[in-house]
Amino acid sequence: MAWGFGNNNSLDLLELFHGFADDVLKNIRKPITSKHTHVFTCVDYMLPTLDDDEREAYGFFHSGRDGDYYTVAKYEEDGTSNRKTRVTRDMHSTRDSFYYLKVPKGAGKKRAYLVLQRAEGQGIKDMVARLFQDYMNKVIGHRDFRVVFLNLVPDKVFTSMMEHGKFKQLTLVKHGIPKNIESLRNQEERIPIEDGTIKTIYQANNLGSSWKEWGLQKFGATRESKPSKQPKRVVVELTGRQEEYDEVSMLVELDGKEKTFHLSSTSRTQPDMDVSKNVELDGNGHLRTDHLLTQSRELVADVTLEITPDDGIAG
């Protein structure tokens, strides 16, 4: 994620975010959206933790919303009964959500990497961004503070899904179309972006091993190029002819879960991934914090190389 502090270089993002977590522990937030009333606080069985030496902060948010439907299943010896229950305005369907913030040493105090645990069916990223923005503007008093989240996904997620899953769709997009059909036939120059889009889609239940090999090579080559703050055109060669595209994306499926990876605008790739096999429960039925820390640190280490020092405040 990226954070803006204006010209104030004395602020430390690590301490500020830890202060935010401590504040929501003491003061439950109940923001209202168009459809739901949300509840947001921190769990009381583990206080927000700050490790200034390692430049990291972590803990558990506790969040949820009203109006959700969920299934209550009761299993008896003679069968199973299921029923749908609606959480009303005075009830909230809440879940714990681990957070981990890393502010790298030697990178200033404005760049940070944030890992958030997301319960199935409940997003938390937008809620954290909204409430931290409010905390900085209204509680701390920095009215010019702005927060922006940038999606980052470790390369190994794409590699694993491509190698062990199904490559289902390759989409190539060019902005702008020829003025007329004659121009298209003569391959004349394109007209401006607002006048049309050319989209080429290669789609199948599984495009096959040769497509996978091509996709892995293309993804790797794109990642090796110098990172850019702006979406960059991607050169694609499929039939012995190289062409530039404004958007290139690959849809991959693994174990029933589909994810689209964008090569031109990498921040559009959704950052969620399943690491549940690597995290166990403790004796109280809570997710083990040491396992969550290990996973978070590994994820940050994987994506750190994608951010260069001259990118400014980003993470």
GIWOFEN-V214744 format. One record per residue. NEAR is the number of other C-alpha atoms within 10 Angstrom. Layout:
NEAR + NEAR
This chain:
18 + 17 + 20 + 16 + 18 + 10 + 8 + 10 + 10 + 10 + 13 + 15 + 20 + 23 + 18 + 15 + 18 + 19 + 17 + 21 + 26 + 17 + 17 + 19 + 20 + 11 + 12 + 14 + 15 + 16 + 14 + 11 + 9 + 5 + 9 + 17 + 18 + 20 + 20 + 24 + 21 + 24 + 19 + 12 + 9 + 12 + 15 + 21 + 15 + 18 + 13 + 11 + 7 + 11 + 17 + 21 + 21 + 26 + 25 + 25 + 25 + 20 + 26 + 23 + 24 + 19 + 18 + 16 + 12 + 12 + 10 + 11 + 11 + 10 + 10 + 8 + 5 + 6 + 7 + 9 + 10 + 10 + 9 + 10 + 12 + 14 + 15 + 15 + 12 + 8 + 15 + 19 + 18 + 16 + 18 + 20 + 19 + 22 + 20 + 21 + 23 + 22 + 23 + 19 + 11 + 7 + 14 + 17 + 19 + 22 + 24 + 22 + 24 + 22 + 23 + 20 + 21 + 18 + 15 + 7 + 7 + 14 + 14 + 19 + 14 + 11 + 15 + 18 + 16 + 15 + 17 + 22 + 21 + 18 + 22 + 19 + 15 + 11 + 13 + 12 + 11 + 16 + 14 + 12 + 17 + 18 + 15 + 16 + 17 + 18 + 14 + 25 + 21 + 18 + 15 + 12 + 15 + 19 + 16 + 11 + 19 + 23 + 15 + 12 + 19 + 22 + 25 + 21 + 19 + 20 + 16 + 18 + 18 + 19 + 17 + 17 + 20 + 20 + 15 + 9 + 10 + 10 + 13 + 13 + 9 + 9 + 10 + 13 + 12 + 16 + 13 + 13 + 11 + 9 + 12 + 15 + 15 + 12 + 13 + 12 + 12 + 11 + 14 + 12 + 10 + 15 + 15 + 12 + 13 + 8 + 16 + 20 + 13 + 13 + 19 + 15 + 12 + 16 + 19 + 13 + 10 + 16 + 14 + 9 + 8 + 9 + 16 + 14 + 10 + 9 + 14 + 17 + 17 + 18 + 14 + 15 + 12 + 8 + 6 + 7 + 7 + 10 + 12 + 15 + 19 + 18 + 19 + 23 + 22 + 22 + 18 + 24 + 19 + 15 + 9 + 8 + 11 + 15 + 18 + 17 + 23 + 18 + 22 + 20 + 18 + 21 + 17 + 15 + 17 + 15 + 16 + 15 + 13 + 10 + 11 + 10 + 6 + 10 + 16 + 15 + 11 + 10 + 8 + 7 + 8 + 11 + 17 + 14 + 18 + 11 + 13 + 23 + 18 + 12 + 18 + 24 + 16 + 13 + 19 + 22 + 13 + 15 + 16 + 15 + 11 + 17 + 18 + 14 + 12 + 8 + 12 + 15 + 19 + 20 + 26
